[in-house]
Amino acid sequence: MAISVTAAAAEHVGKQLAARGRGEGIRIGVKTSGCSGLAYVLEFVDDQDPSDSVFEVDGVRVFVDPKSLVYLDGTIVDFAREGLNEGLEFRNPNVAGECGCGESFTV
């Protein structure tokens, strides 16, 4: 099981960590939420949980807990900029459907 992080996403996360001044990387997970059932969760990681899977790209570490990895396996994390909006984008092959607003998904 694995997730991929593009160079653009790694660069963006690296800048966020540098601006924050500390942190081992970011954690990507899923939680029950929204009208479709699951939503992505992002947080900075200051201390690694021993059960986390760790993926490293261009010196940036991405942590995923075992329960979330089942839903995120095969996901590509990219950085997207559209007009004035920018942020991380998830291309998850496990998604069977999304809500109308795009905030939650189902597998």
NORBELTA-V104302 format. One record per backbone hydrogen bond with DSSP energy under -0.5 kcal/mol. CO is the residue of the C=O (numbers start at 1). NH is the residue of the N-H. E is the energy in kcal/mol with one decimal. If there is no record, write none. Layout:
[[CO & NH & E] [CO & NH & E]]
//
This chain:
[[2 & 74 & -3.7] [4 & 77 & -3.1] [6 & 10 & -2.5] [7 & 11 & -2.4] [8 & 12 & -2.1] [9 & 13 & -2.7] [10 & 14 & -2.5] [11 & 15 & -2.1] [12 & 16 & -2.1] [13 & 17 & -2.6] [14 & 18 & -2.2] [15 & 19 & -2.5] [16 & 20 & -1.9] [17 & 21 & -1.8] [17 & 22 & -0.6] [25 & 45 & -2.7] [26 & 63 & -3.2] [27 & 43 & -1.6] [29 & 41 & -2.7] [31 & 39 & -2.3] [33 & 37 & -0.9] [37 & 33 & -1.4] [38 & 105 & -2.8] [39 & 31 & -2.1] [41 & 29 & -2.4] [43 & 27 & -3.3] [44 & 46 & -0.5] [45 & 24 & -3.8] [45 & 25 & -1.0] [49 & 52 & -2.0] [53 & 64 & -2.3] [55 & 62 & -3.1] [57 & 60 & -2.4] [60 & 57 & -2.3] [61 & 26 & -1.9] [62 & 55 & -2.7] [63 & 28 & -2.6] [64 & 53 & -3.0] [65 & 69 & -2.1] [66 & 70 & -0.9] [67 & 71 & -0.5] [68 & 71 & -1.0] [68 & 72 & -1.6] [69 & 73 & -1.5] [72 & 75 & -2.7] [75 & 4 & -2.9] [75 & 77 & -0.5] [76 & 78 & -0.6] [76 & 91 & -2.7] [77 & 6 & -2.7] [78 & 80 & -0.5] [78 & 89 & -3.3] [80 & 87 & -2.2] [82 & 85 & -2.1] [85 & 82 & -3.1] [87 & 80 & -2.9] [89 & 78 & -2.7] [89 & 91 & -0.5] [90 & 92 & -0.8] [91 & 76 & -1.9] [91 & 93 & -0.6] [92 & 95 & -1.3] [97 & 106 & -2.6] [99 & 102 & -1.0] [104 & 99 & -1.9] [105 & 38 & -2.1] [106 & 96 & -3.2] [106 & 97 & -1.4]]
//
